[in-house]
Amino acid sequence: MKIRIFDSAKFDLLDGFEFYERQQEGVGRYFLDSLYADIDSLALYAGIHPQKFTDFHRLLARSFPYAIYYTVDDEFVSVYAVMDCRQDPINIKARLENERIRRWGD
């Protein structure tokens, strides 16, 4: 299955990289390597993760407190957001609602 990562998720990854790189040089690169490995695993395991906030599956990252929010259709696994789990769930829900409205116009 093909994986597409929307710009919103790419910006999330960049924000995470910058945060961890400020903590210690090299940790940002490890963050990206780890999260991209988790995203790559969706080629095999997409759809097995629980659905959260209605439309999105949630894959919890293995090495960092992040969640990858994605959808699955016949052709693509679409990654919409890569979010820090330590934030208020209300903010996560609002962000995903905005993604849903922007992509599907509901």
C-alpha positions, 0 to 999 in steps of 0.5 A, a space after each residue: 500500500 502506498 503511503 502519503 504524508 500530508 504537509 500538515 504531518 510533515 510540519 509536525 515532524 519538523 516541529 518535533 525534530 526542532 524540539 528534540 534537537 534543542 534538547 541535545 544534538 542528534 536526538 532530533 535526527 533519531 526522532 525523525 528516523 524513529 517516526 518515519 520507521 513507524 510511518 513506514 510500518 503502515 505499509 503492512 499494518 495500516 488499519 489495525 490501529 484503533 480509530 480515534 476522533 471518528 475518522 482517524 486511526 491512531 498509531 502510537 510511536 514506539 520511541 517517543 510520546 507521539 501519535 500518528 493519525 491516518 486514514 486508509 482507503 483502497 489506494 493510500 494510507 494518508 498521514 494527516 498529523 503526527 502529534 505529541 501525546 502530552 498535549 490536551 486531548 481537546 487540542 488534538 481533537 480540534 486539530 483533527 476536526 480541522 484536518 477532516 474539514 479541510 480534506 473532506 469539506 464536512 
